[in-house]
Amino acid sequence: MDSIGGNIAVDDGGLGGRQEQITVIGFALDAATETVLREGLQDLAQTGIHNTADIRRGTVKTAIATLAKMPTPQIVVVDIGRDERPIQGLLELGDVIEPSVSLLVIGEIDDVDLYRDITRRVGAVDYLFKPINREIVTRHFASLITRNAPVTDLTRGGRVISVIGARGGVGTSTIAAALAWYLGVDASRHTLLLDADPFIGPTQEWFGVTFQHAFQSLLADPGEDPGAAVAAAVCPVRNRLHVLGSPPDLERQPAAPPGAARRVIDAIRMRFNFVIVDLPFMPIQQHRELLELSQHRIIVLDPSLASLRDTVRLIAAATIPGQPQRPTILLNREGASGGLRRKQIEDALKRKVDLSLHDLPKLFTGLAAQERFAGAPKGPLLRLIEDLAREAGFERGRSAPA
């Protein structure tokens, strides 16, 4: 058993859980699902949502046999794989667990009728279609574990994903732009790339647009209808990708009032499925608010000692109380000459690097500004961006239940 955030007796913060009741027991059919469940629950514990978990390999039959002999946990997770007729087994599982238990079912078949049967006939809280990721785990488990304890309400509207550089020059803007291109152009999701640099962001040059209405102006005065102001300010690029930022101005004095970022982001989230924020972390109010409004935070570093030191400080700053998922660590230029080894970085951070991209100095060499992301990402960068999109909650090809 994994004891996450406490001993076997659940540290539920006075939420009413019984002392002998563990929080989650899960039965996974494959190693990847088992690992994601365990790591997602660890993410919750690190952000203050304490839980105890027993994640193991097993089928629905394994779950029935196990739960018939032990106190019922708060949450049960079962993996039905590609079983096209799992209902009888799930109903039998319902006979050995208490009615108050939250049942989550994971499977490989994307079918609306199956979803309805699992959620309506069986009474499961949800049916999650594989592959799942840590973001999906934290999103579904946070409210179930806390039983309506305060968690930042970011469920309505699009997802805000901040890409933050440990320091300048580590590739943050490239990663943010490639992720936005992948989601908005390749995956056809309504996506906004928000360049939050108040002084000299690269987005206007890279995408060949002109910001007639600057993001900084929106923050200073979004007007009586922020939604209309956002619609007038964003610039279309291709397919469903739009960009927003501010024209270069090194003498600009960012002076957004407290709460301005939330008001603008709330309006943006009503228009876009994904908001990718290229966030150069600066000690200013608007950037702190943008960080707090992000459901997912990606920290980019390179293998230099200076970048590693800044990452240690940034991880602490990017871990927001009440938000269920830890930041994703992305190591860019792994293997660069003279750089630290991955193990050295992980030992210093006291955690694993989640994703990495090997040193590719010629990746964008010779491309004109507007061509930089015309058809990109490709090759190793595309594979990284696909993994990063899944890490941040993107699910390609899943049909929504009616």
N, C-alpha and C positions, 0 to 999 in steps of 0.2 A: 504493500500500500504506500502511496505517496502521501505524506503529511504536508499539506501546503497551507502555510499561514497559521499553523497551530498543531496541536496533538490530535489524536483520533477524536476526542471530544471537540465538537465544532466550536470555534471561537466566532460566534455569530453576532457579537456586538449588541446583545440584548434583543435580537430580532425574533426570538421565540422558538428557536430550534431546540430539540431535545438533546440532552447531553450525550446520549449514546448514539445519536443519529449522525452518520457521516454525511457530507454534503453531496458528493457525486460518486456513483459507481458506473463505470462505462465498459462496454464489451465491443471491441473492434476486431474486424476481420483481417486487417493488414497493418503492417508496421507504420506506414505513413499516417494513417488515421489515428492510431494509438499515440504517436508522437505529437501530432497537432493538438489532440485533446489535452494531453499532459502539459504542453507548453502554453496553451491558451489559458488554462486554469492557473498556471504559475504566473502569467502576466497579470491576472486579476489579483492574485495575492500580493504582488509587488506594488499594486496601486491601492492597497488597503482593503480589498474585498476578500476577506479571509475565507478559506475553504479547505476541506480535507477531501482527498480524491483517491479512489481505487480504480485505476485504468488498467485493463487487462485484455488479453485476446479471448475471443469467444463468440459464440452464436447466440441466437435468441434462446435456444434450448439450454445453453450454458447459463444464460441469465436467469431462466426459470429455476433451474436446479440450485443455483447459488442463492438467489433471493428468497427461496423457500426456507432457507436455513439460517437467515441472518435478519437483524433489525432492518426495517425498510429505510433506505436513505432518502434524502430530500429530492434528489434528481437521479433518474436512471437514463442511461444512453445505450441504445442497442444499434448494431450495424446489421442491416438485412442484405447487404451486398446487391446481387442481381436477382434475388428471389422475387419472382413475379406474383407469388401468392403467399405473402407473409402474414396476412390478416389473422388466420387461425392461431398461429404461434404468438402473435402480439396480443390477441385476446386472452390466451392462456397466461401470458405474462401478467396481464391486468388482474388475473385472479389471485396472484401471489404478492402483489404490492398494494399498499393502501391507496384509497382514492385520492388522497391529498398529494401523492407523488407526482412530480412533473416528469413526463416521459418525452424524451427526444429520440427520434428515429433517424438514422443515417442510411443512405442507400445509393445505388448507382443508376437506378432507372428514373429518368426524367419523364414523369407521366402525371397529368392532371388528375385522372381518375384515381390513381394510386394515392396521390397526395390527399384527395378528399376522403378516401377510405381510412387512411391512417389518422388524419386529424379529426374526422367526424365519427366514424364507427369505433375506432380504438380509443379516441380521446387524447391522442398525443398532442403536446404543445406545438410541435412543428415536425416537418420532415425535411431534412437537410440533404441536398443532392451533392454527391462527391464530384470533384475533390473539395474538401473543406480546408479552411486555413485558420490561423490564429485569430484574425479579425472576426470571422464568423463565430468562433467559439466564444470570444469575449462578449460580442454583441448579444448573443442569445443567453449566455449564462449569467451575465451581470445582474439583470433584474430578477431572474429566478432565484439566485443565491441571496440577494439582499432583501427580497420580498418587499419591493417598493422603497428600499432605503434610497436616500438622495443620490442620484447619479446624473451627471450633466445631460440635459435633455437636448440631444442632437439627432433625434430620430426622424423629424419631419424635414423633408427637403433633401438636396443632394449631399454627397459626402465631401468633406473638406480634408484634403491631404496636403500637409506642409512638407516641403523638401528643404532641409536646413543644412547649410554647409558648416563644418567645424571651423573653417576659415575660408578666406577668399582663394579662388583658384583650384579648388578640389573637384570641380566638375558639377557643382550643384545645379546650375542653370541648364547645362546640357541634359542632365538626368531628368529634371522637371519638364523641360520642353519635349523630350523624347517620350516621357510617360503621357503627357497631355496629347501629343500627336497620336500615339497608339490608341488611346481611349476615344478621342474625338474623330479621328480620320479612319483608322483601321477598324476599330470596333463600333463606330457609328453611335457613340454615346454623346449626349449633349455635354460638352466639356468646356470649361474655362481655364485657361492658363493665366493666373494672376501674378504679375511681376510686382512684388511688394517693395522693391528697392526704391526709396524716395528720391534718389540722387541720379543714378546712372545705370539703370537696368538694361539688359541686352535685348529684351523681347521686341521692341519696336524695330530695331535694325534687323534682327534675325528673320522676322516674318514679313518685313517689307510693309508695315502698316504705319499709320500716323494716329496717335492718340489725340483726338479732338477734345475729349473730356477725360482729364487725368484721374487716376484712382485717388491721388492725394486730394484733388478737389472734391471728389465724392465724400471722402472722409471728413473734410472740413465742413461741407454743407451738402448733405444728400437730398435736401429739399423735402417737400411735404409728401412726395411719392417716390421713395427710394427705388422701387421696382422700375418705374419709368426712367429714372436717372440712370440706372444700370443698363437698361435696354439701349439707351442712347449712347452710352459710353463704350460698350464692348465692340470689338472689331472682328468681323468674320475672317477666317483664314481659309479653311477648306472643309467640306462636308459639315460635320457638327462641331468643329473646333473653333472657338473664339478666344481672343486674348484681350487683356486689360492691363494697363500699367500707367506710367507717367513719363512724359518726355524728359530727356536728360536735363538736369539743372543742379549743378554742384552747389549753388547758393540757396537752394530751397531750404526752408525751415519747417520741418514737419510739426504741425500744431493741431492735430486732430483732438477733439475733446474726448474725455473718457466715455466709453460705450459706443463711439462712432463706428469702430470696426464691426461690432456685433450687428448694428443696424444695417450696414451695407452688406455684410456677409449673409444675413438673414434674407435679404432681397435677392442676392445672387443665387442662393441655394434653392429658391423657388423656381429658378429658370434653368439651372444646370444640374445634371446627374452627378458630375464630378467637378470639383474645384481644386485644381492643382496650384498650390501657392509656392512660388519661388521666393523663399523667405530668408534673406540675409539677416541673421539674428543680430539685432542692434538693441542697445538699452533704451528703447523708446516705447511709450505706452501702446501705440498701435500694433507693434510687433508682438508684444506680450499678449495682447488681446487675440491676435490672429493665431498664436500658438495655443491659447486656451480654447479657441473655437474649433480646433482641428480634431477630427475623430482619429486621424492617423498621422504620425510624425515619422519622417524618414531623415535620419542623420547621415550625411555623406562625409567621409573622411578619406584622405590619402595616407600612404604608409610612412609619413614623416613624423618625427618626434613631436614637432610643434602641433601638428594636426591631432595627434593622439592626446596630448595634454588638453587641448581645447575641447575634444570630444568628451573627456571625463567630466568637465564642467558643464558641457551642453546637455549631457544625458540627465544630469540632476535638474537642470532648468526646464528640460522638455518633458519631464515626468510630472503630469498635472494631477493633483488629488481629485478623485472622483471619476477620472477617465479610465476605462477598463483595460487599455492595451499599452504595453511598453513601446518605446520607440523602436523602429526597425533600424539596424545598423548596416550601412552599405559601404563596403570598402572599395574605393575606386583606385585604379592603377596598381592593383596587387602585382607584386613581383618587379616593380620599377627599380631600376638600378640605384643602389644606395639606400633603399627603403627598408623599413622594419618588416620582419616576417609576420605572417598572419598569426602564428602562435604567440609571438611577443605582444601583439596588439590585444589578442583575446585575454592573455594573462593579465595585462595591465587594466583592461576594462572589467575583468572578472565576469565575463559573459561571452558567448559566441558571437562572431560576426554572422549576420543573417544572410547577406548576399554580397557577392564581390564581382568585380569586373577587372580582368587582367589589363596590364598596361598596353594601350593601343594608341600610340602617339600619332599615327597616320589616319585615325578614324575619320576626321573631318578635314584633313589637309586638302587645300585646293578648291574647296567649295565656296561659291559666292554666298553672301549673307542669306538671301531668300532661298537658296538651294539647300541650306544646311539641314533642313528637316523636310525637304520635298521628297517623300518616299521613305525617309528614315523613320524609325530605326531599322537597322539591318544586322545580320550576322550575330556576333556575340552580344552586341548591344540589344538587339531585338529579344534574344533569349533572356537577358537580364530584365528587360522591361516587362516581358510577359510574367516572369516570376514576381517582379515587384508589384505589378497590377493585382495579381492574385493575393499577395501579401496584404495589400491595401483594401481588399474586399471586392474586387471585380470578379464577376462570374460570367464567363462567355457561354452563350448558347443555352442558358437555362430559361425554359418557358415559365412564365408566371402563372400560378394557379388562378383559375377564374373564380 
